[in-house]
Amino acid sequence: MIGRKRDVLSVSPLKRLGQKLNLPVTSIPHVRSELKTWKPPSPFYPLVGPPSSNHLLLTASFGRILPSSLLALFKPTHTLNVHPSALPAYRGPAPIQRAILNGERDTAVCVIEMKRRGGIDAGDILGRLPVTIPPNIAYEPLRDILAQKGGDLLVSILRSILTGTESPPVPQSPLTPLTPHASFITATDSQPDFTRESSQDIVRRHLAISHHKPLTTYFVAATRTVQLHDPSVVFLQHVQDIVPLEPGSASYYGPLRSVVVRCAQGTILRVPMLKSEFRSLLPAKSWWDGIQRHWKDDKGCITFANPPPRFL
């Protein structure tokens, strides 16, 4: 199974379960372009007569677009996808990350029909389960919560299909200019903007994407990128006095054993672990001790900024 790791292949728990139960298990092609012409095994293909009511096509965080030729082998109401968002909000490949990045307090899991036309994640909704997003939660634990909720919802819907008691599918609400989209996470998403984002915004960015891409800034004087690991918000008033007001200014603060960085709205970010380009991950004190004197200003501080395009 290919998930959101894209080129990194892993054996899914579902495949392991099927093998444990001695069930036939077939894998899709690893090469994305080959999926367009791939055919499932018998009895799903070749199709003789109308699609069987006993056949289902199920996906969850699949990461690929299924061709119409594959969807045509199943009844329209029997091609189901579990999507972790309150559709139509956050259609796309990164709904959990984008919800965290945007500071959402509520989301949902939806089971939808997969449409041959009309857009990705645009199918009619067979079931929806609202979910509250806990404060300060990272991507992976929220993913696990939504996976459990989505699995429970899917089982409930499948049981209703078996008994003929399923509710009619409900079309999604029309998109508006304010409907958030869940586009792929890119290198740009890993860059904190100290001039525009508060320390809380940057911590939320870390919670959303650090499992995939660590936060990366640019050490101006050293002309190299630096990864910021395990950041948190600092509320101590006396820390405010040691960091210049200019966003991106940074200094080492011994009592917290961290590099502290000025962010937007006068807030302060604490960073206990850093990794310079081509170097190892280090505790803040060791990293700070490696800074050359001429890289610091007359107050003993350094400056972080957005990386130039050539560093992305």
N, C-alpha and C positions, 0 to 999 in steps of 0.2 A: 504493500500500500504506500502511496506517495502522499505525504501530508504537507504542512506548511513549511517544512524544512527544505522542500523543493528538491535540490539535487542530492540531499543526504537521505539515503534509503534506510528504512527501519522496518522491522517486522511488527505488524500491528497486533494488538491483543486479540482482535477478532480472528486473524489468521492463525495465531497460536491455538486459540480455542478450537477452531475448526479442525486443525491437525490433531489435537488431543482427542477429539471425538471421532476421528477417522472419517471426516466428511471431505468430499472433493473440494479442493481449494485451487482456484485459478488466479493468477496475478495478471494485471494489465501490463502492457509494455512499459519499460522504463523510459524509453524515448518518447517525448511528448507528441511529436508529429505522427508517430505510429498509432496513436490511439484513434485517429480519424478513420482508419481502415480496419481496426481490430474488431473481431467478432467473438462474442461470448460462446462458451461451450454449449452443447446440447444439455437440456431441452430448450434453452433460450433461443438458440439459432441452429439451423434455419427455422424461420417462422412459417408454420403451416396453419393457415386460417387466421382468425382474429387472435390477438394476444390473450394468453390464458389469465383468468382471474386468480390463479394460484401463484403467479410470478410477480415478484416485487423487485424494484431497483431502488436501493437505499444508499445515500451518501451523507457524510458528515465531515466538514472541514477537509474536503477532498482535494482542493487546490487545482483542479483541472476542469475544463469545460467539456461536457459530454457531447459527442456529435449527435445530430438529429437521427441519424441512422440507428444508433443504439437506443435512443429513447423510443423510437417507433416500434421496438420489439415488445413494449410493455403498454398496458392500458394507461391512459393519461393520469388516472387517479392512483396508479400504482408505481409512479416514479416520485419518490419522496426524498427531500433533503432537509436535514436538521441544521438550522442556521442560528448562531448565538447573538441575536440582536432583536430589537423591537421593530421589525420590518414595518414600513419600508425604510426606516432609519438604518444606516450602516450596512447597506448592500455592499458586497465586495469581499476581498480576501482577508482583511484585517479588522473585523468588527470589534473584537475585544480590546485590542490595542488602541483603536481610535476612540472607543468609549472612555477608556481610562485617560488618554491624552486630553480629551475634551472636558474632563471632570464631571462626567455623567454620574448621577446618583441612582439611576434606575436603568435597567435593560430588560431583556426577555430572551427566551428561546422560542423559536417558531419551527413548526414542521410545515413545509410547503411542497406544492407540486412543482416538478421541474418542467418548465415550458420549452418547447422547441424554438419559439421566437418570443421576443418581448423583453429581452435583457436578462442579465445575471441576477439571480436571487429575486426575480420578479413574479414568481408563481403565486397562485392563490394559496391562502393560508388554511390548513386543516386544523391547526391547533396552536395556541399561544399560551405561554406561562410567564407572567411577570417575575422579575428577579431584582431585588435590591442589591446595589453594589456596595459592599462594606467599605468604610473609609480606609484610605491608605493601603488598598489591596494591590498586589502586583499581578501581572498577567497570568502567571502559571496557576496560582491558587484560584483566581477567578475563572480561568479556563476549566479547572477541575469541577468547580461548583456548577458551571453552565453545562458541562458534559453530563454530570449526574442528572441535572434537571431535564436536559434534552433527552437523555435516554429514557427517563421515566415517562416523559410526554410521548415519545415515539411508541413505547410499549402500549400505552393507553390507546393511542390512535390505531395501532395494528390490531389490538383486540376488538376495537369497535368495527374495523373493517371486516374481521372474521365473522362477527355476529350480525353484520348488516345494520349496525346502529350508528355509523359515523355521521357526523354533522356535515352539512353541505360546505364545500370550500368557500372561503370568503376572499374576494379580490382585495389586493392591497390598496391602501389609500394612494391617491395620485402624488407624485413627487412635486415638491415645491422648491424654490430657490434656497429655502432654509433647511431642507432635508439633508442631514449629514451623510457623507459617503465614506466607505471604509477602504480607501485605496491602499496599495502595497506600502509596507514600511520601507523607506529608502535611507541612504546615508544622510540625507538632509535632516531626516527626523531625529537623528542621533545627536544633532548639534544644538546645545543650549544657547539661547540668545540672551545674554546677561543684560542687554539694554532694554529688552521688552518683557522678559519673563521674571517673575518673582522666584524666590527660592522654592516656594511650594509648587509652582509650575514646573520647575526643573526636576524636583523630586518626583512629581507625577510622570514626567517624561521618562525618567529612569525606571519607575515601576512598570510602565507600559511596554518598554522595548528592550531593556537591558538583557533579557534572556536571549535576545537575538543580536542586538547591536549595542555595545557599551556607549555611554555618553562620551562624545569626543569634542574637544575644544582645540584651540590653537594658541600655543605659547609664542607670543609675538616676538620677543627678543631672541628666543632660541630658534625661531623659524621651524618649529616642529609641532606635530599634533600630540595631544595628551589625553588619555582616557581618564575619566572621573568615575571612580567606583564607590558604591555604597553611600551616596550623598544623603544628607538630611538637613532639616531646617534648624537654624540657630536662633534662639530667642533671647540669649543673654545680652543685656544692655552694654556691658563693658567690652564685649567683642566689637560692638559698633565703633568704638573709639580707635581701634587699631587698623581698620581697613578704610582706605580712602573712599569717598563717596562716588567716585567714578565707577560705573558698572564694568565688571570684568577685572577690577583690581583685586589682587589676592595676596595674602600673607600667611605665614605659619603661626598658629596659636598653640603654644605648648600645653596649657591645661586640658585642651580637647584632643591633643595629639593629631591635629588635623590642619590641612590648608583651608582657610576660610576665604570665600569669594563674595564680593559685593554684587548683588543682583538688582533688578528693577525694583522700584518702590522702596528703596533703601533696605531691602532684606538681605540676609546673609545666608550663604550656603556652606555647610561643613562637608569636607571631603577627606576621609581618613585613609584612602588608598588611591594611588595614581600610577599610571603607566605611560611613560614617554614612548614615542615612536621608536621601534626597534629595540626597546629595553624591556626589562622584566617589571611585573607589577610589584610596587613597593609600598610600605607604610609611609604616611605623609612625611614623617621626620626624615627618613632616609632619602626620600625623593627630594625634599627641600634642601638637604645638605649637599646634594649633587648639583645644585644651581650655581652657576658661575657668578661671581660678584658683579661683573659688568652687565649682567642680564637684569639686575635689580635697579629700581630708581633710587633717588636720594633718601626715600623713606624705608628702603629695604623691601619694597613690594614689587610684584611682577604683574603683568597684564595678560589676560586671556581674551580671545576674540573669536569670531567665526572663521573657520579655516578657509583659505583661498581655494578657488575651484580646483587647482592642480593637486590639492591634497585630498580630494574626495575620492 
